[in-house]
Amino acid sequence: WTHIIETCNKKLIAYGEQKGSQLGTTATVFLLAEDKYYIIHVGDTRIYEITDKVKVLTTDHSLVAKELELGILSPEQAKSDTRKHILLQCIGVLGELRPEFITGKMVKGTVYLLCSDGFRHKITSEEIYEYFNSDIIQESTLYYNLKKLVELNKERKEKDVLDWKDMLDVSSDEEFEQKKQEILSNLSGKPFDLRGFLWYNKMIMQEKER
């Protein structure tokens, strides 16, 4: 994974130099294998783990988050700080990166939400729990609940780009491959901007128990 991140970083830097501009992007990769998850992370995209509470698995690699950690800013000050967009590291800017690696064990019924800062600026952890806790979430309500949060962001005048991709919820290798090919065909020739992505692993865990 480190090699992939480093390669992307070098290529984006080279492309920016060729075009006479500086480019940068975040990268948060979430791999599910058996009953474990593996994460590599650079930037301020977040992964939320939703059980009987909401937990942020990743660290925001931003100036505001760092000053909050050091006690320079209070939580209230951090919410309104205008420097939220300043990242301490992202792909395509610095020659050297220090990706964050995270591993953990999945528990049946856990919900994972992957989203950019634009998706979460105007909503609270309490609202994320309300819409995505495993007691109320069902496959049929995923799209509806994601859309509700997007609309809530818009109502609260979120200025960042809002977009999202719904979950991949599959119960067999064949179904996974079919859905993967559908997604890849839809993305052909288009920029892939993953602004919000939800993975609900309940059906997968149930399938494993059969």
Protein Blocks (a to p, Z undefined) as FASTA:
>chain_A
ZZmmmmmmmmmmmmmmmnopacdddddddddehjbccdddedjbdcdddffbccdfbdcd
bfklmmmmnomacfklmmmpcklmpcfbdehiambdcdddddddddehiacddddfklmm
mpcfklmmmmmpcklgcfklmmmmmmmmmmmmmmnopabdcddddddddfbfklmmmmmm
mmmmmmgopacddfbccddfklmmmmmmZZ
